[in-house]
Amino acid sequence: MTYDFYTFALTDRRRMLADAGFARDDLRIWAHPDGRAIGEGVAAALSDEAFLRFLDVGAAPVTESTQRYGEAER
């Protein structure tokens, strides 16, 4: 059994951050009005599960990259 910790592409992670209300500044730091902040490099380095926990999202959204990955597994 393999564990796939990284299935979201960086573009998907950026889109998810923006959808969750984060805004990116000149230094590539994503900040939320509630006080949470994360650097883009850290957002890219976090496993999918940890990234979703940070976003406080219950279930992983289906993105183009995860959809392609799921099709490749079949």
Protein Blocks (a to p, Z undefined) as FASTA:
>chain_A
ZZdfblbdfklmmmmmmmnopacdfkopacdfkopacdfklmmmpcfklmmmmnopabdc
ddfklmmmmmmmZZ
